[in-house]
């Protein structure tokens, strides 16, 4: 049985995503990897990061749409691609990405859920942009929602730290704001983090027991 990994808000730091996966011993097609959106914008290499995410999906990973991918679908990527046919192909691929995924008790989304709305009826705008109404909502029974979008330092935790809520796990540790990119392993409960300003060092932290399978 493979392990379950999640990462969010890579924001153009695809080379750091690769480093974290290599360091963790991630095994394509054996382990399960969930990428929770915002692969593009803010960082140094949006197109290269998308190419890495596509290759990971070909190896069995699941990638979700984030609000920044949806901005690209709305025209924000115009002029960024050297080849119009490649732009069309990539945007069609982004448009097919799901908004949420499930694995056991874990529910993966980019930003969160609108309280009181069934999962199948959630609005794409809410799932990719919601903040406070979700953060303060009651937990889903028997589920842990793993999400990004809101960098964890906004919850008052130290830069690079995860945010642990009741039935919620925030894993965007602020790469898009110059802080850390984090890979979370949910089977045994580990976090690997690398600072965008110091990519040579990877830190490992254990998750509380309640946030592992």
N, C-alpha and C positions, 0 to 999 in steps of 0.2 A: 504494500500500500504506500503510495507516494505522499509527500507532504503538500500542504496548502500554503501558497505564497500570495501576497498582495502588495501592490505599490501604486501610488497615485501622484499626480501633479509633477511629472517629470520635466515638463517645460523646457524641452530642447537639450537636456543633459543626458542624451542617450548613451554617451560613453560611460557615464557614472552608473546608469542602469545596468550596462553590461558588466561593469566591475563588481557590482553588488551580487548579481546573479552568479558570476564565477566564484566569488568569495563564499557564497552560501552553499555551493554545490548543487545548484538547481539542475534537475534532470528533465529535459523536455520529454513529453509523452509519458513520463512516469509521475512526476510532480504536477500539481495543478497551480497555474499562475494566473492571477486576475490583475489586470491593469485597469485602473479606475478613471482614466481620462486625463485631459490636459497634458498631452504629449508635446504641444506646440506653444509658441510665443514665450517671450521674456528671456529665454536662455539662448545659447549660442548656435544651436543647430536643429531647427524644427524639422526640416525635411529629412535629415539623417536619422533623427529620432523616430519619425514615422516609419521609415524603412526598417529600422530595428524592430519596432512593434509589429509590423507586418510579418517579418520573419518569425518572430516569437509565436504569433497566431498560427502560422503554417506548421509550427511544431507543437501545437496543442493548447497554447495560451488563449485566454479570453480577454479581449479588450473592449472597454465600454467607451461611449461618447462622454466627453466633458464639455463644459460650456465654451472652452476655447476652440474645440473642434467644430462646434455648432456655429461659432463666429466665422470660421473658415467656410462652412457651407453657406453662410449668408453673404459671402463675398469678401471677407477680410483677407483671404489668401490671394486675391487677384494680383498678378504680377510677380508672385514669389516663385513660381515654377518656371524653369527655363524652357520647358516643352509643354505646349498646350494639351497635347494628348496625355502626357503624364499627369498634368493637373486634373484633367477630366477623370482619369482612371483612379487617382488617389481620392478625389472628392467622392466619387461613387463608392469607394471602399469605406470611407468614413461614414457615409450615409447609411450603410448597412450595419454599422456597429450597434449592438444592443445598448439599452439604457440601464439595465440591471442584470445581475446574475446571482445564482444561489449555489451554495455548496454546504450541505449539512445544515447546521444551525446558523451559518453565516450568510448574510444578505449583503451583496456588494453594490454600491451606487457611487456616483461621483460626488454629489453634494448632500443628499438626504431625501427624506420623504415628507409629503404633506400629511400632518397628523389627521387621522380619521378617514383617509381616502384609501380604498383597497389598492393593492399593488398594481393590479391590472388596469386601474383607472388613473394612476398617477400621471400628471402632466409632465412632458419632457422638460419644460422650463423649470418646474419645481425640482425635479430629480437632479438637474445639472446646476442649479443656482441657489437653492434654498439655504438659509442659514438659521437664524434664531428660532423660528417656529418649530423646526426639527430638533435643534440642539436641546431645547427645554422640554420636549414632549415626553410622554410616558413611553417606556420601552415596549417593544413588540414581544408578546409572550413567547418565550422559548427561542428567541432570535437575538443575534448580535448583528447590528448594522455596521458595516465597515465602510468608511467614507473618506473623501478628501475635500478639496475645494476651499475649505476654511483652514488656513494654516494654523497649526496647533498653538503657536505663540499667542494667537488672539484669544485663547482660552486662559491665558495667564500662566501657562507652563513654560519651562525653560526652552529656548530655541533648540530644536532637534529632538525634543521629547514627544512621545505620543500623547494623545488625550484619551483618557478612559472615562466614559460616562456610563450611566445605567443602561445596559443593552446597546451601547454605542462605542465605537472605536475610531477615533480620528487619526489618520496616518499621513496627512500632508504636513511634513515637517519643514516646509518653507523654502524648497529649492528655488522657486520662482521669486523669492524675496532675498536671495543671497545666503540662505541658511543651509539646511541639510536636505538630502534625498534619502528616504528610508525604505528599506525592503523589510516586510514583516512576514514571519513564518508562523502560521497559526496552529500547526499541529503540535509542536513541542513548546511553542511560545518564545520566539526570539525576534529581535529587531536588529538589523544591521543599518548603520547610518554613516553617510559620508558627507562632509562639508563641501559645498561647491568651491569654496575658497582654499581648501586644503585636501585635494582628492587623493593624496597618498595614504591617508589614514582612514581605516574603517573601524567603527566602534560597534561592539556587540552588547546588547542589553537583554535581560530576560523579562518576559511579560508576566503580569500577575496570573496566577493559576486560572482565574475565571475567564481569561481571554484566550485560552488555548483549548483545543478540542478535548 
